Each structure stands twice: as C-alpha cells, then as structure tokens.
Amino acid sequence: MLILADALVSTPDRILHPGRLRVSGRTIQEVGSDLQALPGEEVLELPGLTLAPGFLNLHAHLELSPLHGKVAPRLPFSEWLRQILLLLPGLHATARTASILEASRSASESGTTTILTILSDPRSLAGLAGTLPRIWWALEFMDLHGDPQPAVQMDRLAAWLSRHPGCDWHAAISPHAPYSASTDLYRACAGLAQTLRMPFTTHWAESAEEVELFQTGGGSLRPLLPDGWIPGSLSERSGALPMGSLLAHANHLKLADLQNLQTRGCFVVHCPTTHAWFGRESFALQKFRQQKLPVILGTDSPASGANPSLDLRVEARAFQQAHPQISWSEIWSMLTTLPASALGQADRLGTLTPGAEADWIAWRLPSAPASSPPPHPIPAILTSTEPAEIISVAGRLHHLERT
C-alpha cells in the first residue's frame, strides 16, 4: 500500500514535503517525496494530514486510572504512598482490566503506539483480548512479605502471552523499588531479564524519603514497611542492575551513582507532570547530559499526576516549560528514537524508515498561508491538543472520529 500525505516526519532531522510511505503488511518498505504507485497497488490518500512515527511511553501504570484524583497533590511521597496503599485493595481486577483498555486507547489517541506498563496484579489480564497499542507488560515484584517467585510468575506471563499470538504484547520485569525489593530480588529479576532477553525496569531514587531510609534506616517511609525489614545496601542493588536498565524518576542521584549507571548503559525515564505534581525541585537534566545518561519521557500513573489521558504531548510541553533550552526536535527524540533504543528496538520503532514497523500516526495540523512555507511539524504536533486522525500499529489502521 502507498500512503500519500502532505508531509512526513521520518526522523527528527528528516522531514518530507509531501510525504509518501510504502507499506507491506506490518513493515515499511520505502519512504520518500516522489514515490509512485506500482501497478495494482492500493493507494491511501490523506490530503491535509502529516504522518509521523508513533510515540513510545516506557513508564506507565495502565491499571491505576481509577485512582486519578483520589489523592491530593504536593503531599510528601511517604504520605502519598500511605494513601495509595489504602486505596489499592478496593481496586479489583475487573476495574484494573477496564482501566488498561481505556487508558491504552486514550494514550493511542494522542499518538502513542508503544507502552511499557507496570503490571502489579496479573489478574488484570484475565479476559483481555487485545489493545490498540503494542504493550510490554512489566510484571512487578516485591519481597516485603516473602518470596514472590519471579521465575514462576514470569513463566505464567509467558504462557498467557503465547495464548495471544495475534497481539503485539511482550514481557518485561520490574522489581518495584529499592525500599520494597531486596538485593536478592533485584539479582533474580536481573538474571531473568538477561536470560529471557526482556526489558528490566524499576523505580529508582524517586524521593528524598527513599534516600533518607537507606542513609539512616529511618524516616517517614519506615513506618510503611514491615517491622523486620532490613534496608541492606543500596549500592548492592545498584550493582545488580542489568545492562540497559530503565530507571523511572532517578531524582536523587550523586555523581558516583550517575557514573555507575552510565557504565551500565541505563536509561532514565523522567515523568514531568508527576515531577510537578509532587512539587519536586527542578529535574537535574544537565547532570544526566554531562554523564551521557539518556533521558526519555514517560507519563507515570494517573494516581500521581495531572495527565490522566497519558498524553505524551502533555509531558513534552511540561518538560519544555521546565527546560526551555531543549529544542522541540530533541524532545521528539525523547519520545521516539531514544525509547526505541532503550527497548532494543532502534531499527523497528520510533522512526518511519525502511524496515521499521508500520507504526505511524496521521495528524491534522494548522495550515500556513499560501505564501508561507509549511510550519515545522514537530513543534506543531507536540503543542497540539487535538487527537490523531488515524493510528497505525503494525500496519493495522484505526480511524478516529473527530468530535
């Protein structure tokens, strides 16, 4: 199939006017401005639309949408966590399943075609037959109350995935955080990630309370943990991280921490609206850049932010407001090519290039006066609040009705 559009964003530094995309099945075959239809080839004409790669969101909690607005913003992290722990028992599996479907669809309508979501309750998957975006399910583990048997649980997840071969679903693994997962659990999860060749993600150095807990053994997080809980060493947990780990938040790191994470090829997933929702100090972007630690953008949970629709464009705008020295094109990379690399999918996702998956979004952008050059599509897309018109995931088209 040949798709004809007004413009096409192939990569952050390659914009085509007009845009032509040739797709065979789920794969992009050719990209250009002057491609012509082959004899008998299906042609899809999209006048007035701009094609762009789908975004990748590598830190989400799709099952927690019902908790949006249940806890007040700007609470200390420990108090927020205490209230969330009180709410979670009332969030039943059926509500979580419905949340996964609604949140994933909402995210797709704003341009996201790939999501790595934390999965804290595998029962949420019961009866789930498909999702609009492709999903990596990061099964979450804690060992505050005994061995969670990650190998057994990952086998069960693999069996469930095997029963849904038509879905673009994959496994990932996530020890929850240093204060809820021991060094042994980090090592076990890292071993599984390496053996099974799947992404490894964890919440890391998110709050000052977490730092205090490991420095002193006390603080406001301590009462939320079992009486027999022993902190152990944060450096040992850091040493257990596998290469290419995805670290959510990473707000409180020393220079030595940054250097260690850089040698392990880690990626930091920053969630700007959550950062602002907690009223945290400015994200130390420059430190990460100096140590060549890649930073990508995620949405986090609707329970801790002002972005319940999981719209990565909202995160992009919040990030640009906090870091105006960063160009829109750089921010685009933090939503596309960088997270694709973090997933080990640099050749398949995050770009519209030959050989990549046909994951694309069709946007209707404001038109320029006839005498003016067309506006640059990247800032136009990221500053838009309108939904996408067409979503393609692995070559499957989904047309959205505009209201």
C-alpha positions in Angstrom: 0.0 0.0 0.0 1.2 3.5 -0.9 0.1 6.3 1.5 0.1 9.8 0.3 0.2 12.7 2.8 1.1 16.4 2.8 4.2 15.8 5.0 6.0 13.0 6.7 8.4 13.0 9.8 10.8 10.2 9.0 13.3 11.0 11.8 13.8 14.2 13.9 16.1 15.6 11.2 14.3 14.3 8.1 11.0 16.0 7.2 9.5 15.3 3.8 7.0 17.6 1.9 5.0 15.8 0.5 5.3 12.6 2.4 5.0 9.2 0.8 5.1 5.9 2.7 5.0 2.4 1.1 3.9 -0.4 3.5 3.8 -4.1 3.0 1.9 -5.9 5.8 3.3 -4.6 9.0 6.6 -3.3 7.6 7.6 0.0 6.0 9.2 -0.6 2.6 10.0 2.8 1.2 9.8 6.5 2.3 10.1 9.5 0.0 8.5 12.5 -1.6 8.2 11.2 -5.1 7.2 7.6 -4.8 4.7 6.5 -7.5 2.0 3.8 -7.2 3.0 0.4 -8.6 0.6 -1.4 -11.0 -2.3 -2.7 -9.0 -1.1 -1.2 -5.7 -3.6 0.1 -3.2 -3.3 3.8 -2.6 -4.4 5.7 0.5 -4.7 9.4 0.0 -4.6 11.6 3.1 -4.8 15.2 2.0 -4.2 17.7 4.7 -2.5 15.2 7.0 1.0 14.7 8.3 2.5 11.3 9.0 4.8 10.8 12.0 6.1 7.8 14.0 4.1 6.7 17.0 5.4 7.7 20.4 6.8 5.2 22.9 5.8 5.6 26.6 8.2 3.5 28.8 6.8 4.2 32.2 3.0 3.9 32.7 0.6 2.3 35.1 -2.3 1.5 32.8 -4.2 -0.4 35.6 -4.3 2.5 38.0 -6.5 5.0 36.1 -9.4 4.7 38.7 -7.1 6.3 41.3 -6.8 9.6 39.4 -7.8 12.4 41.7 -8.1 10.2 44.8 -5.0 11.7 46.5 -4.2 15.4 46.8 -1.1 16.8 45.0 2.0 18.1 46.7 1.9 15.6 49.6 5.2 14.2 50.9 5.9 11.0 49.0 5.5 8.8 52.1 2.0 10.2 52.8 1.0 9.8 49.1 2.2 6.2 49.3 0.3 5.5 52.5 -2.9 6.7 51.0 -2.3 4.7 47.8 -1.8 1.6 49.8 -5.1 2.1 51.5 -6.9 2.5 48.1 -5.3 -0.4 46.3 -7.3 -3.2 48.0 -10.5 -1.6 46.6 -9.2 -1.7 43.1 -10.5 -5.0 41.9 -9.2 -7.0 38.9 -12.2 -6.1 36.7 -11.7 -2.4 37.3 -8.0 -2.8 36.5 -8.8 -4.6 33.2 -11.2 -1.9 32.2 -8.6 0.7 33.1 -6.0 -1.0 30.9 -8.3 -0.9 27.9 -9.4 2.7 28.4 -6.0 4.1 29.3 -4.2 2.4 26.5 -6.8 3.6 24.0 -6.6 7.2 25.3 -2.8 7.1 25.1 -3.0 6.0 21.5 -5.4 8.7 20.5 -2.7 11.2 21.5 -0.1 9.5 19.4 1.4 6.6 21.5 1.8 3.3 19.7 4.0 1.5 22.2 3.6 1.4 26.0 5.7 -0.3 28.7 3.3 -0.6 31.6 3.9 -1.8 35.2 1.7 -4.7 36.0 1.2 -5.2 39.7 -1.7 -7.6 39.6 -1.6 -10.2 36.8 -5.3 -10.9 37.4 -5.9 -7.7 35.5 -5.1 -9.6 32.3 -7.9 -12.1 32.6 -10.3 -11.8 29.7 -8.1 -9.2 27.9 -8.2 -10.0 24.2 -6.3 -7.1 22.7 -5.2 -3.5 23.0 -4.8 -0.7 20.4 -1.1 0.0 21.1 1.7 -2.7 21.4 2.5 -3.3 25.0 5.4 -4.6 27.1 3.9 -5.9 30.4 6.4 -5.3 33.1 5.4 -7.7 35.9 6.2 -6.0 39.2 7.7 -7.8 42.2 8.3 -7.0 45.9 9.5 -9.3 48.7 8.4 -7.4 51.8 6.3 -10.4 52.8 8.1 -13.4 51.3 9.5 -14.7 48.1 7.3 -13.6 45.1 8.8 -16.4 42.9 9.6 -14.2 39.9 10.7 -17.1 37.7 7.3 -18.9 38.3 5.3 -15.7 37.7 7.3 -14.9 34.5 6.6 -18.4 33.2 2.9 -17.8 33.8 3.1 -14.5 31.9 4.9 -16.2 29.0 2.2 -18.8 28.9 -0.5 -16.1 28.8 1.3 -14.3 26.0 1.6 -17.5 24.0 -2.2 -17.7 24.0 -2.4 -14.3 22.3 -0.1 -14.6 19.3 -2.0 -12.0 17.3 -1.4 -9.3 19.9 1.7 -7.1 19.9 2.4 -8.0 23.5 5.7 -8.7 25.2 7.1 -9.5 28.6 9.2 -7.2 30.8 10.2 -7.4 34.5 10.2 -4.9 37.3 11.4 -5.1 40.9 9.3 -2.3 42.3 11.8 -0.1 44.1 14.8 -0.4 46.4 12.7 0.0 49.6 10.3 -2.8 48.6 12.7 -5.2 46.8 15.8 -6.8 48.3 19.2 -7.1 46.7 18.4 -10.8 46.1 15.2 -10.0 44.3 17.0 -7.4 42.2 19.5 -10.1 41.2 16.9 -12.6 40.5 14.9 -10.2 38.3 18.1 -9.1 36.5 19.0 -12.7 35.8 15.6 -13.4 34.3 15.8 -10.2 32.2 19.2 -11.3 30.8 18.2 -15.0 30.2 14.9 -14.1 28.6 16.2 -11.1 26.8 13.5 -8.7 28.1 13.4 -5.2 29.4 14.2 -4.5 33.1 12.7 -1.5 34.8 12.4 -0.2 38.3 11.5 2.9 40.3 14.9 4.3 41.4 15.9 7.2 43.8 12.4 8.7 43.3 12.2 10.6 46.6 14.2 12.2 49.4 12.5 9.9 51.8 13.9 6.9 50.0 17.4 8.4 50.3 16.9 9.0 54.0 15.7 5.5 54.5 18.9 4.0 53.1 21.2 6.5 54.8 19.7 6.3 58.3 17.4 3.2 58.3 14.5 5.6 59.4 12.5 8.5 58.2 8.9 8.8 57.1 8.9 5.7 54.8 10.0 3.3 57.6 6.5 3.0 59.3 5.1 1.8 55.9 7.5 -1.2 55.9 7.3 -4.5 57.9 8.9 -4.4 61.3 11.6 -6.9 60.3 12.6 -5.1 57.1 16.3 -4.5 56.9 17.5 -1.8 54.4 20.6 -3.6 53.2 22.8 -1.8 50.8 21.6 0.5 48.0 24.9 0.1 46.3 24.4 -3.7 46.1 21.1 -3.2 44.4 22.7 -0.7 42.0 25.4 -3.4 41.3 22.6 -5.9 40.5 21.1 -3.7 37.7 21.5 -5.4 34.3 22.8 -3.5 31.3 20.3 -1.2 29.7 18.0 -0.9 32.8 15.1 1.5 32.6 15.1 3.7 35.7 11.9 5.6 36.5 12.4 9.0 38.1 16.0 8.9 39.3 15.6 12.2 41.1 18.2 11.9 43.8 21.5 10.6 42.5 25.0 11.5 43.4 27.8 11.8 40.8 29.2 8.4 41.6 25.6 7.0 41.1 25.4 8.6 37.7 28.8 7.3 36.6 27.8 3.7 37.7 24.5 3.9 35.8 26.2 5.3 32.7 28.7 2.3 32.7 25.7 0.0 32.8 24.0 1.7 29.8 21.0 2.7 31.8 18.2 4.9 30.6 16.3 7.4 32.8 12.5 7.8 32.4 11.5 11.2 33.5 7.8 11.9 34.1 7.4 15.8 34.0 3.8 16.1 35.1 4.4 13.7 38.1 7.5 15.7 39.0 5.5 18.9 39.1 2.5 17.2 40.8 4.7 16.4 43.8 6.2 19.9 43.8 9.8 18.5 43.4 12.9 20.5 42.8 13.9 21.0 39.2 14.9 17.8 37.5 18.7 17.7 37.2 18.8 17.3 33.4 22.2 18.8 33.0 23.9 16.2 35.3 22.5 13.4 33.2 23.6 15.1 30.0 27.1 15.6 31.4 27.4 11.9 32.2 25.8 10.9 28.9 22.9 9.2 30.6 20.0 9.2 28.1 16.7 10.7 29.4 13.4 9.8 27.9 9.9 10.9 28.8 7.1 8.9 30.3 3.7 9.5 31.9 3.8 7.6 35.1 0.5 6.8 36.9 -2.8 8.7 36.8 -2.7 8.4 40.6 0.2 10.8 40.8 -0.2 13.4 38.1 -2.3 15.8 36.1 -2.2 13.7 32.9 -4.9 11.0 33.2 -5.1 10.5 29.5 -1.4 9.5 29.4 -0.8 12.0 26.6 3.0 12.2 25.9 2.5 15.6 24.3 1.4 16.9 27.7 4.7 15.6 29.1 6.6 17.1 26.3 5.1 20.6 26.9 5.7 20.3 30.7 9.3 19.3 30.0 9.9 22.1 27.5 8.4 24.7 30.0 10.8 23.4 32.7 13.8 23.2 30.3 13.3 25.8 27.6 16.8 25.4 26.3 15.9 22.0 24.9 14.6 22.1 21.4 11.4 20.5 20.3 13.4 18.2 18.0 15.4 16.9 21.0 12.2 16.4 22.9 10.8 14.5 19.9 13.8 12.1 20.2 12.9 11.5 23.8 9.5 10.2 22.7 10.6 8.2 19.7 14.2 7.2 18.8 15.6 7.1 22.3 12.9 5.0 23.9 13.1 2.7 20.9 16.8 2.2 21.6 16.0 1.6 25.3 13.7 -1.2 24.3 16.3 -2.7 21.9 14.0 -1.8 19.0 16.0 1.0 17.4 15.5 -0.4 13.9 11.9 -1.3 14.3 10.2 1.5 16.3 10.3 5.3 16.7 11.0 6.1 13.1 9.4 5.9 9.7 12.2 4.3 7.8 12.5 1.2 5.5 12.4 -2.0 7.6 10.7 -0.4 10.6 7.3 -1.4 11.9 4.4 0.4 10.3 3.6 2.3 13.5 2.5 5.7 12.3 0.1 8.5 13.3 -1.7 10.8 10.9 -2.1 14.3 12.3 -4.1 17.3 11.0 -2.0 20.3 11.7 -2.9 24.0 11.2 -2.2 25.1 7.6 0.0 28.0 6.8 -1.0 30.9 4.5 -0.5 30.2 0.8 2.5 32.5 0.6 4.3 31.0 3.6 6.3 27.8 4.0 4.6 25.0 5.8 5.1 25.0 9.6 7.6 22.6 11.1 5.5 19.6 12.0 7.4 18.5 15.2 6.5 21.6 17.4 3.1 21.7 15.7 2.4 18.1 16.8 3.8 18.5 20.3 1.9 21.7 21.0 -1.4 20.4 19.6 -4.2 19.3 21.9 -6.2 17.6 19.1 -6.4 13.8 18.8 -4.8 11.9 16.0 -7.0 11.2 12.9 -5.5 7.7 12.0 -3.4 5.4 14.1 -1.4 2.5 12.5 0.1 -0.2 14.7 2.0 -2.9 12.8 0.1 -1.8 9.7 -3.3 -2.2 11.2 -5.3 1.1 10.7 -7.6 2.6 13.3 -9.6 5.7 12.2 -10.7 8.0 15.0 -13.9 10.1 14.8 -13.3 13.7 15.5 -15.9 15.4 17.7 
